[in-house]
Amino acid sequence: MKRRNTVTLARRAGRPVRGSALAYVTGTLVLVLLVTGLAVDLGRAYVVRMNLSNAVDAAAFAGAKKIGEGQTAARAEAVKMFNVNFPTGLMGVTPQAPTIAFSYASDGSSVVTVSSSAPLSTTFSRIAGFNTVNVGARSSATRRLLDLAFVIDHSGSIGSQWSDVQDAATQFIDYFDPASDRLSLILFSTSTVVADAIRTSGRGFDKTTIVSHINAATSSGSTASAEGLYQGWDQLRSVPSGTQSALRVVVLFTDGSPNTFPGTFSVAKPSGGTQNVDGSVMTPDFPDTGVYGSTNSPYVVGVFQTFGTVATAGNMTFISPTDYTYASTPSGTTTTVDTKIPTIPSQSNHTQQVSSGIPKKFNLYDPSLSGQRVLIGGSGSTYPNHVRNSNNAARNLFESVANAVRADNSGAFPIKIYTLGLGDELNMNMGSVPETGTSILQRIANDRNSTSYNSAQPTGKYYFAGDTAQLKAAFEALHNEIVRFSE
């Protein structure tokens, strides 16, 4: 009796069905091959899609980052980054050239959208009639709108490095969109000038004019940091609340610590008696570090013009007395004063504002703030014009203004401060209360590394460039931190 190998399959009715084992196995193998082929091809498609997604993400981000230089530059940068991240031949695929579109969000922010597709030839899936799989990806990056006050120190200590500072500052300006961002330029040394006011109606800024004002300035004078910061704050406040950008930022660049401050000073008249004069006084940096303006025999001198023009901002222009003398008191505790300017007031006096409601006076010593330096010999309304008092008053005022900027809730959005310091002198202990310029600039920015960091206020950041070779990179890093593109 011959026997045949059979396979019995169970039906729902429970009756056995006999079939050919060979036919069953053959059919099963075909099905397994088809499923395996589909899995292999879909796996390849997944890998291609992941790489394509990374490429359009990188392209959109790069395009948004470059939008401040115009759509042509943004498009070129997006294409470049796409090709870097998905070169021709990756996974045996040649992608379509990316499509790059520019638009604006409802708040006016710049949006860059990049899309592309890549036809993937199949292998095993051809059994089922699928010769290609078309893989696509799309990504958008938004460059948020910005109101920026760019505050630049061009004091004499920068010296021969000033041309490099100008180049780096100009590059920084290039990062922003002249059609949608708002920028104000403030230059400070002994005197301060709002070289370019922020637009209070509409958006945008005149890049050509701002760059020309940076290039027209020269390096000279002392360091009136507090007045520069104050004017930057005033500019941001001047934009109506309903039209302010979500990003409101002060960027302050300097190579040193503050040593000049404004006030109303009682000045001896040549004919006898005194007169009140609005202006600024300064002390040189001390001790001597070998840098322009530093000395082992500090003194107080003034009164200077607090405000100037782009061409005269660095000039140390005396108001009164014109026949000044130095009040020289090195670093002791005596209170030798300038007989022409015997005292300094207990408050600063800011006489130039464009926004309503901005404080016009600050205490030159505010014990409620962390790290304020004590002024000696005060009577309540004045202090002796001692070099220690004047130097500490300039530093105290800088920090008091910064605290007020960060605490300002009059606008729709808070204001952040970013600082950028240049040169190793910032890491040296200087002043009557030995401390580094870096520690001061960290406090101004409310940097997390500051010993007086205040978590209740907007957190900024301090950047440092040891020399001008590092300056452009520092400005670029600062820009990226400010904008923080959303994807």
Secondary structure, DSSP 8 states (H G I E B T S, - for coil): ------EEEE-TT--EEEE-HHHHHHHHHHHHHHHHHHHHHHHHHHHHHHHHHHHHHHHHHHHHHHGGG-HHHHHHHHHHHHHHHS-TTGGG------EEEEEE-TTS-EEEEEEEEEEEE-SGGGGGT--EEEEEEEEEEEE--EEEEEEEE--GGGGGGHHHHHHHHHHHHHTS-TTT-EEEEEEESSSEEEEE---SSSS---HHHHHHHHHH----S---HHHHHHHHHHHHHTS-GGG--SEEEEEEEESS---EEEEEEEEE-TTSSEEEEEEEEE--BSS--SSTTB-SS-EEEEEE-SB--TTTTT---B-S-SS---EE--SSS-----SSS-EEESB-------STT-----BS--TTSTT----SS--SSEEE--HHHHHHHHHHHHHHHHHHHHH--SSSS-EEEEEEEESGGGGS-BTTTTB-HHHHHHHHHT-TTSTT--TTS---EEEEESSGGGHHHHHHHHHHHHH--B-
